[in-house]
Amino acid sequence: MADKKMKRALTLMPVVLFVFLFMTLATVFSKYVIAAEMSHGMVSGAYLLALMVMLFPASSYGQMVKVIPSAGSAYAYTQKSINPYAGFLVGWSILLDYLFIPMVNYL
């Protein structure tokens, strides 16, 4: 059987656009004006702090892609590095995160 490899087609630009689209929904649903009043105008600072914090997991994902070059996200990395059961739980938690976070922000 031939050695099959996946074609790497996802580049940086679609990933950045996806992040901006996801953040746009979060910004709209989290009521930016109310949050700005409650935090005395520090919402932008909070987003900048979150950006700096999220650079660490982004760097980790970059390193994991080099070690485990498979399609997938935290599910694949957890499955291969810890065990399949933990990968299963991580995969479902990410799916639930994508489903419930917009609902929680709306409430």
Summary of the structure (lengths in Angstrom):
residues: 107
radius of gyration: 17.3
end to end distance: 52.5
largest distance: 63.1
contacts: 211
relative contact order: 0.08
helix: 76%
strand: 0%
